[in-house]
Amino acid sequence: MTGAFHSQIRKSLADANLQSALDANSARRILVRKTAFDSLPNAQGRRERAHVVREDVIEHLDSYLEQFITHARENGMIVHRAADGAQAIELVLEIARRHGAKLIAKSKTMISEEIGLNHALEGQGLEVIETDLGEYIVQLRGEPPSHIITPAVHLRRQDVGKLFEEKLGIAYTEDISIMTSAARRTLRNVFLNADIGISGVNFGVAETGTLCLVTNEGNGRMVTTVPRVHVALMGIERLVPTLNDLGLMLSLLPRSATGQKLSAYTSLLNSPRHSLDPDGPQERHVILVDNGRSAVGASDLREILYCIRCGSCLNACPVFREIGGHAYVGPGGKISPYPGPVGSVVSPALFGQLEYGHLARASSLCGACREACPVDIDLPMLLLRIRAGVQVSKPGIKNKPNAPALLAIGLKLFAFTASSPWRFAAAQWLAGAAGLVATFFSRGDPWIHLPKISGWGYSKDFPSPAGRTFRSRYRKQAQKSVIENRRNEFPTEVPVDGQPIIETTPVQEQKGTDSFRRELEALGGRFTLCLPEEVAEKVLQILRTSGIDQLLSWEAPYLPEHLLEQLSEGGIQISHPTVETLKTSSQVRAGITGAYAGLADTGSLVLLGGQGKPLTASLLPEIHIAILWEEHIYEDLNQVLTWKDLRMAPAAVLITGPSRTSDIEMTLTIGVHGPGELHVICIRKK
Amino acid sequence: MTITAQLFVTCIIDTLYPETGEAVVRILEKAGVQVSFPPGQTCCGQPAFNAGLRLQARKMAIQTIRAFGSYPGPVVIPSGSCAAMIRHSYAELFAGDSKWLPKVHELAARTYELSEFLVDVMGITDLGSRYGGRITYHSSCHLLRGLGVDRQPRSLLAAVKDAELVELPETGDCCGFGGVFSVEHPEISTAMLERKIANIERSGADLVVACDAGCVTNINGGLHRRHKTQRAMHIADLLDKT
């Protein structure tokens, strides 16, 4: 244990604001996660399958990496490999130099925290701006994120209000929607002017070379679509073999992280912009970062590489709930890039026992983390291995337990005693005698008030050991005990385990249009069902309500026939955004697109980018209107995920409701970087 | 045929709560089980294992395996935590050890926590127990999540006559014991315990029942220090009441 860790723990426990923020976080996150999993058929079976998929990836990592790299290159992405953080940073710097970059827009990526990327880039004179609201807030405060999903979970709205007053020059407010729009305005300029967008990667698909990125605010879409160069940083372990496996993971990740069936935006990135595409980056780089992962894969801690970074073990952990992410520090006070149960394994595994091994001791091993883990990682066992001293970086070196010296001496003595029943009984006799003495001096009170230093005495009393142990009493008793078989006097039950498990029949939900509508509306999206000839009028109604007369649009062939002409006749000025016109396009308040498919069980739209179908039309404006043919509504993601069209598009996105964030006090705010209004006009064929 | 159960009473009950051990014997006998107490038993080794001291944990585990090795039949333990140690963690402790691993598997396969044994093996939920008061149930971590045992103690408690069983809010949350954790990190342990105590108060029960003497010691120690009137009790002590 280190002094720095201990003093951080005390600081956290004494901070009333932090305590209420952490309480609210766990209570809410545990509840929404449970609700989301209740809606998932065969959740336990999926969890087990996900474990097997991740196990397979880690066992055969080299061959999956090779597959992934081959396909990503075939798709036109530029793939790099970095053995460590320094190499990854150098690769980013090289790309930046080659493009004469000055400004970099970043979406949240844990691996960049791990390798200290921002600091290194800033040291070379680059301006790096985090664009996830929570990450932006902690960047402005000059501190690391305190949670891997909700970086600013430790702050109250008042803290953010003061910060924005000071740094963004807006009037102090406690209104979260005002703060969010202030951040939107500032960061919009960052997206439009950034030379490079840097993102992380949630999953890389080995069989197709696809990058999958999951975000809610829309900043992930911005940094991978708007700047002319996109650089994705990816830990080498973040692979899934197939698109089907990706579908499985996507059914678990958002549910575990934020309690959503799908995040607002699930981007599937296959390649850079093709020559005829209106938007998207000219260059798409992937930097595969090892930084100790191969060594972990070869060690007894390899199971931690199965992690998909959902953060649900943090929310479930009773220790995280008390101390928060910033308390997980090394001996010098350096905050571990990964906090909570997963961090207490990952950090010592990647950075060494001496740095972070003590974190694994701050756990009651209650198992709530494993229970919450969507890929069923045996986190308590991994914590126990760290405690036993498993060394990743120095294989062959004998493991040395990291227990504090005094505790180790005590336990060695106890083990010596307990490995012989005679010694054990003798020690018990001594304890009993001491207990009798203590009871005598406390005038019969059977409780001992131990000193604080004992640890136990800090807040609890201890019961006096019994004068006579069970074993000594039992010996006496055994001689006269008459065993009566009275079993038949008691009512018996057939063991419940012997009965067939009653399967609750899943309620057969009416899939299709009704389900799509219900899911979309539950997320705040709006749904209109109409006939083909009514589409233009429906669009005009939406635009008139908001006083809008300009529209970003896909090109005519990708929308219902004559729609754009009819809108023009209705007085609407139509433009098709391209990379050259992004800044003016960003002023337009509404955008209209088609949709490749709708997903009934999540209310999601599937949009494919490419020629004539600018992705920015569904991203830059405040209002997104999507035209969906009713016959293109499918049951769920797995039905469409493996279709060739999705693979051939340079980029595709699943849109599930309007852009949203809960980064400030977990208060849901709609419309961050992407559209705050989402209208789906669904056409029913006559 | 009468079943003979090998009682592993656990070091905590042996040393601190011999009456609880006797209650275990009585309720097992009531259930028609003959009880045997293999004399070589000491501690399963969990304190050392959880502290990371695997060498020492192995010594105690070997002592336990030997102590029960020549006594056939189910091993019954009035602790979810010690039962989980034998059933799951011994395999970790002896991983790759071809000498001990078969013995570990043999012992693990016949090891049961007390309530699990009564309900699942003996098919008994009603022991004719009686307690006039409001009780609540704390789900111990290793019993609930390690062994997946929850319905068994609940059905035993539901059958206690005159007792009003109320739900403990956040019953599955750890009480903050965690063995060596509670002395290494007393501040965090205390914060967790205080949450548990607040939930006990919220439940309105005056007695909180658990299947682990570790949790009982932790919760009672906290209740006593804070001069609370509620008490924690091992399930065997409650089931023993008539």
Interface residues (C-beta under 8 A of the other chain):
Chain A: M1 I9 R10 L13 P318 V319 E322 I323 R361 A362 S363 S364 L365 C366 G367 A368 R370 E371 M381 L384 I386 R387 A388 G389 N399 P401 N402 A403 P404 L407 A408 L411 K412 F414 A415 F416 T417 A418 S419 S420 P421 F424 Q428 A431 G432 W447 H449 K452 S454 G455 W456 Y458 S459 K460 D461 F462 P463 P465 A466 R468 T469 F470 R471 R473 Y474 Q477 A478 S481 I483 E484 N485 R486 R487 N488 E489 F490 P491 T492 E493 V494 P495 V496 D497
Chain B: T2 V9 C11 I13 D14 T15 L16 Y17 P18 E19 G21 E22 V25 E29 K30 A31 G32 V33 Q34 V35 F37 P39 G40 Q41 T42 C43 G45 P47 A48 F49 N50 A51 G52 L53 R54 Q56 A57 K59 M60 I62 Q63 A67 S89 E92 V119 D120 V121 M122 G123 I124 T125 D126 L127 G128 C141 H142 L144 R145 G146 R151 G172 D173 C174 G176 F177 G178 G179 V180 F181 S182 V183 E184 H185 P186 E187 I188 S189 T190 A191 M192 L193 E194 R195 T217 N218 N220 G221 G222 H224 R225
